[in-house]
C-alpha cells in the first residue's frame, strides 16, 4: 500500500496531466476555428537550437509532439 505522501504526489501528477490534455484540446479547437473562418495560423518557437547545417531551426521532440497534438505539420523549411 502506498503512503499518503506518494498518493498526494500521484494525485498531483494526474491533475497536471488532465490540465495539460484539456489545454491541448482547447488549443486544437482554437486553431480549427481560426482555419474554419478562413484565416491562416502560424506558431513561432523562440530559442530553438540551430541544426548542424546552420539553416533554419531545429524543432525539439517536444515541439513536434505539441504541433502534432494540434494536427499541424511543421514547415519543411524549418
DRENROLO-900824 format. One record per residue: residue number from 1; z, x, y of N, C-alpha, C in turn. Coordinates in Angstrom, 2 decimals. Example, Ala and Ser with C-alpha at 12.3 -4.5 7.8 and 13.67 -1.06 7.14 Angstrom:
# residues 2
node num->1&npz->7.80&npx->13.19&npy->-5.69&capz->7.80&capx->12.30&capy->-4.50&cpz->7.80&cpx->13.20&cpy->-3.30
node num->2&npz->7.08&npx->12.85&npy->-2.25&capz->7.14&capx->13.67&capy->-1.06&cpz->7.87&cpx->12.90&cpy->0.03
END
This chain:
# residues 78
node num->1&npz->0.00&npx->0.85&npy->-1.18&capz->0.00&capx->0.00&capy->0.00&cpz->0.00&cpx->0.90&cpy->1.25
node num->2&npz->-0.79&npx->0.52&npy->2.26&capz->-0.89&capx->1.29&capy->3.49&cpz->0.33&cpx->1.05&cpy->4.37
node num->3&npz->0.72&npx->2.09&npy->5.08&capz->1.84&capx->1.88&capy->6.00&cpz->1.35&cpx->1.16&cpy->7.27
node num->4&npz->2.26&npx->0.68&npy->8.05&capz->1.91&capx->-0.12&capy->9.24&cpz->1.06&cpx->0.65&cpy->10.24
node num->5&npz->1.33&npx->1.93&npy->10.41&capz->0.57&capx->2.74&capy->11.37&cpz->-0.90&cpx->2.78&cpy->10.97
node num->6&npz->-1.17&npx->3.00&npy->9.68&capz->-2.54&capx->3.06&capy->9.20&cpz->-3.20&cpx->1.69&cpy->9.34
node num->7&npz->-2.47&npx->0.63&npy->9.04&capz->-3.01&capx->-0.72&capy->9.19&cpz->-3.38&cpx->-1.01&cpy->10.64
node num->8&npz->-2.54&npx->-0.59&npy->11.59&capz->-2.85&capx->-0.78&capy->13.02&cpz->-4.10&cpx->0.00&cpy->13.41
node num->9&npz->-4.21&npx->1.23&npy->12.91&capz->-5.39&capx->2.03&capy->13.21&cpz->-6.66&cpx->1.41&cpy->12.62
node num->10&npz->-6.55&npx->0.88&npy->11.43&capz->-7.71&capx->0.23&capy->10.81&cpz->-8.10&cpx->-1.03&cpy->11.59
node num->11&npz->-7.12&npx->-1.81&npy->12.02&capz->-7.41&capx->-2.98&capy->12.86&cpz->-8.11&cpx->-2.57&cpy->14.15
node num->12&npz->-7.62&npx->-1.49&npy->14.75&capz->-8.23&capx->-0.99&capy->15.99&cpz->-9.68&cpx->-0.57&cpy->15.74
node num->13&npz->-9.92&npx->0.10&npy->14.64&capz->-11.27&capx->0.53&capy->14.28&cpz->-12.18&cpx->-0.68&cpy->14.07
node num->14&npz->-11.73&npx->-1.67&npy->13.33&capz->-12.53&capx->-2.87&capy->13.09&cpz->-12.85&cpx->-3.59&cpy->14.39
node num->15&npz->-11.89&npx->-3.65&npy->15.31&capz->-12.13&capx->-4.28&capy->16.61&cpz->-13.19&cpx->-3.51&cpy->17.40
node num->16&npz->-13.10&npx->-2.20&npy->17.38&capz->-14.08&capx->-1.37&capy->18.09&cpz->-15.48&cpx->-1.57&cpy->17.51
node num->17&npz->-15.58&npx->-1.64&npy->16.20&capz->-16.88&capx->-1.86&capy->15.56&cpz->-17.43&cpx->-3.23&cpy->15.95
node num->18&npz->-16.58&npx->-4.24&npy->15.94&capz->-17.01&capx->-5.59&capy->16.31&cpz->-17.52&cpx->-5.64&cpy->17.75
node num->19&npz->-16.80&npx->-5.00&npy->18.67&capz->-17.22&capx->-4.96&capy->20.07&cpz->-18.56&cpx->-4.24&cpy->20.19
node num->20&npz->-18.71&npx->-3.14&npy->19.48&capz->-19.96&capx->-2.38&capy->19.53&cpz->-21.13&cpx->-3.21&cpy->19.03
node num->21&npz->-20.94&npx->-3.92&npy->17.93&capz->-22.01&capx->-4.76&capy->17.40&cpz->-22.38&cpx->-5.88&cpy->18.36
node num->22&npz->-21.38&npx->-6.48&npy->19.00&capz->-21.64&capx->-7.54&capy->19.97&cpz->-22.39&cpx->-7.00&cpy->21.17
node num->23&npz->-22.04&npx->-5.80&npy->21.62&capz->-22.72&capx->-5.19&capy->22.77&cpz->-24.16&cpx->-4.87&cpy->22.43
node num->24&npz->-24.41&npx->-4.39&npy->21.23&capz->-25.77&capx->-4.10&capy->20.81&cpz->-26.60&cpx->-5.37&cpy->20.77
node num->25&npz->-26.03&npx->-6.43&npy->20.22&capz->-26.74&capx->-7.71&capy->20.16&cpz->-27.03&cpx->-8.24&cpy->21.56
node num->26&npz->-26.07&npx->-8.13&npy->22.47&capz->-26.27&capx->-8.59&capy->23.85&cpz->-27.37&cpx->-7.77&cpy->24.52
node num->27&npz->-27.40&npx->-6.47&npy->24.27&capz->-28.44&capx->-5.61&capy->24.83&cpz->-29.81&cpx->-6.00&cpy->24.29
node num->28&npz->-29.89&npx->-6.24&npy->22.99&capz->-31.15&capx->-6.64&capy->22.37&cpz->-31.65&cpx->-7.95&cpy->22.97
node num->29&npz->-30.74&npx->-8.92&npy->23.13&capz->-31.13&capx->-10.21&capy->23.69&cpz->-31.61&cpx->-10.06&cpy->25.14
node num->30&npz->-30.95&npx->-9.20&npy->25.91&capz->-31.36&capx->-8.99&capy->27.30&cpz->-32.75&cpx->-8.37&cpy->27.37
node num->31&npz->-33.01&npx->-7.36&npy->26.54&capz->-34.33&capx->-6.72&capy->26.53&cpz->-35.39&cpx->-7.73&cpy->26.11
node num->32&npz->-35.11&npx->-8.53&npy->25.09&capz->-36.09&capx->-9.53&capy->24.64&cpz->-36.37&cpx->-10.56&cpy->25.73
node num->33&npz->-35.36&npx->-10.97&npy->26.46&capz->-35.54&capx->-11.94&capy->27.55&cpz->-36.38&cpx->-11.34&cpy->28.67
node num->34&npz->-36.15&npx->-10.08&npy->28.99&capz->-36.94&capx->-9.39&capy->30.03&cpz->-38.40&cpx->-9.36&cpy->29.61
node num->35&npz->-38.66&npx->-8.98&npy->28.36&capz->-40.04&capx->-8.91&capy->27.86&cpz->-40.67&cpx->-10.30&cpy->27.81
node num->36&npz->-39.91&npx->-11.28&npy->27.40&capz->-40.43&capx->-12.65&capy->27.32&cpz->-40.86&cpx->-13.16&cpy->28.70
node num->37&npz->-40.19&npx->-12.72&npy->29.73&capz->-40.52&capx->-13.14&capy->31.10&cpz->-41.66&cpx->-12.32&cpy->31.70
node num->38&npz->-42.23&npx->-11.42&npy->30.89&capz->-43.40&capx->-10.68&capy->31.32&cpz->-43.11&cpx->-9.37&cpy->32.05
node num->39&npz->-41.88&npx->-8.97&npy->32.11&capz->-41.54&capx->-7.71&capy->32.78&cpz->-41.55&cpx->-6.58&cpy->31.75
node num->40&npz->-41.56&npx->-5.39&npy->32.25&capz->-41.52&capx->-4.21&capy->31.41&cpz->-40.11&cpx->-3.63&cpy->31.46
node num->41&npz->-39.73&npx->-2.91&npy->30.43&capz->-38.41&capx->-2.27&capy->30.42&cpz->-38.57&cpx->-0.78&cpy->30.22
node num->42&npz->-37.58&npx->-0.07&npy->30.63&capz->-37.54&capx->1.37&capy->30.40&cpz->-36.09&cpx->1.80&cpy->30.31
node num->43&npz->-35.80&npx->2.68&npy->29.41&capz->-34.46&capx->3.23&capy->29.27&cpz->-34.58&cpx->4.73&cpy->29.43
node num->44&npz->-33.79&npx->5.28&npy->30.31&capz->-33.83&capx->6.71&capy->30.58&cpz->-32.53&cpx->7.35&cpy->30.12
node num->45&npz->-32.64&npx->8.47&npy->29.47&capz->-31.49&capx->9.21&capy->29.00&cpz->-31.33&cpx->10.46&cpy->29.85
node num->46&npz->-30.14&npx->10.67&npy->30.34&capz->-29.86&capx->11.85&capy->31.16&cpz->-29.07&cpx->12.86&cpy->30.34
node num->47&npz->-29.38&npx->14.11&npy->30.55&capz->-28.61&capx->15.16&capy->29.92&cpz->-28.98&cpx->15.44&cpy->28.47
node num->48&npz->-30.14&npx->14.97&npy->28.03&capz->-30.53&capx->15.29&capy->26.67&cpz->-31.10&cpx->16.71&cpy->26.63
node num->49&npz->-30.99&npx->17.31&npy->25.50&capz->-31.45&capx->18.70&capy->25.38&cpz->-32.97&cpx->18.75&cpy->25.28
node num->50&npz->-33.54&npx->19.86&npy->25.68&capz->-34.99&capx->20.04&capy->25.60&cpz->-35.35&cpx->20.55&cpy->24.21
node num->51&npz->-36.48&npx->20.09&npy->23.69&capz->-36.91&capx->20.61&capy->22.39&cpz->-37.33&cpx->22.07&cpy->22.50
node num->52&npz->-37.51&npx->22.70&npy->21.38&capz->-37.88&capx->24.11&capy->21.37&cpz->-39.18&cpx->24.37&cpy->22.11
node num->53&npz->-40.09&npx->23.40&npy->22.10&capz->-41.37&capx->23.60&capy->22.77&cpz->-41.23&cpx->23.63&cpy->24.28
node num->54&npz->-40.11&npx->23.08&npy->24.79&capz->-39.89&capx->23.05&capy->26.24&cpz->-40.55&cpx->21.89&cpy->26.93
node num->55&npz->-41.31&npx->21.08&npy->26.21&capz->-41.98&capx->19.92&capy->26.80&cpz->-41.15&cpx->18.66&cpy->26.58
node num->56&npz->-40.99&npx->17.87&npy->27.63&capz->-40.32&capx->16.58&capy->27.49&cpz->-38.85&cpx->16.71&cpy->27.19
node num->57&npz->-38.37&npx->15.87&npy->26.29&capz->-36.97&capx->15.89&capy->25.92&cpz->-36.84&cpx->15.56&cpy->24.45
node num->58&npz->-35.68&npx->15.82&npy->23.92&capz->-35.42&capx->15.59&capy->22.51&cpz->-34.31&cpx->14.54&cpy->22.40
node num->59&npz->-34.57&npx->13.44&npy->21.71&capz->-33.56&capx->12.41&capy->21.51&cpz->-32.61&cpx->12.82&cpy->20.41
node num->60&npz->-31.34&npx->12.53&npy->20.60&capz->-30.38&capx->12.76&capy->19.53&cpz->-30.52&cpx->11.64&cpy->18.52
node num->61&npz->-29.92&npx->11.81&npy->17.35&capz->-29.95&capx->10.75&capy->16.35&cpz->-29.27&cpx->9.50&cpy->16.89
node num->62&npz->-28.21&npx->9.68&npy->17.67&capz->-27.52&capx->8.54&capy->18.27&cpz->-28.46&cpx->7.80&cpy->19.24
node num->63&npz->-29.25&npx->8.55&npy->20.03&capz->-30.23&capx->7.93&capy->20.93&cpz->-31.23&cpx->7.10&cpy->20.12
node num->64&npz->-31.76&npx->7.69&npy->19.05&capz->-32.74&capx->6.99&capy->18.22&cpz->-32.15&cpx->5.73&cpy->17.58
node num->65&npz->-30.91&npx->5.84&npy->17.10&capz->-30.25&capx->4.69&capy->16.48&cpz->-30.06&cpx->3.57&cpy->17.50
node num->66&npz->-29.68&npx->3.94&npy->18.73&capz->-29.50&capx->2.94&capy->19.78&cpz->-30.82&cpx->2.24&cpy->20.09
node num->67&npz->-31.88&npx->3.01&npy->20.26&capz->-33.18&capx->2.41&capy->20.54&cpz->-33.64&cpx->1.53&cpy->19.39
node num->68&npz->-33.43&npx->1.99&npy->18.18&capz->-33.82&capx->1.19&capy->17.01&cpz->-33.03&cpx->-0.12&cpy->16.98
node num->69&npz->-31.77&npx->-0.09&npy->17.37&capz->-30.96&capx->-1.31&capy->17.37&cpz->-31.48&cpx->-2.33&cpy->18.38
node num->70&npz->-32.20&npx->-1.85&npy->19.39&capz->-32.81&capx->-2.73&capy->20.39&cpz->-34.26&cpx->-3.06&cpy->20.06
node num->71&npz->-34.72&npx->-2.59&npy->18.91&capz->-36.12&capx->-2.76&capy->18.49&cpz->-37.08&cpx->-2.11&cpy->19.48
node num->72&npz->-36.72&npx->-0.92&npy->19.95&capz->-37.54&capx->-0.15&capy->20.90&cpz->-37.94&cpx->1.14&cpy->20.20
node num->73&npz->-39.24&npx->1.43&npy->20.26&capz->-39.72&capx->2.72&capy->19.74&cpz->-39.75&cpx->3.71&cpy->20.88
node num->74&npz->-39.24&npx->4.90&npy->20.69&capz->-39.31&capx->5.91&capy->21.75&cpz->-40.75&cpx->6.26&cpy->22.08
node num->75&npz->-40.99&npx->6.58&npy->23.34&capz->-42.30&capx->7.02&capy->23.80&cpz->-42.64&cpx->8.30&cpy->23.03
node num->76&npz->-43.80&npx->8.37&npy->22.38&capz->-44.13&capx->9.56&capy->21.60&cpz->-44.25&cpx->10.83&cpy->22.43
node num->77&npz->-44.37&npx->10.69&npy->23.75&capz->-44.44&capx->11.89&capy->24.60&cpz->-43.06&cpx->12.51&cpy->24.75
node num->78&npz->-41.98&npx->11.76&npy->24.38&capz->-40.63&capx->12.22&capy->24.62&cpz->-40.04&cpx->12.98&cpy->23.54
END
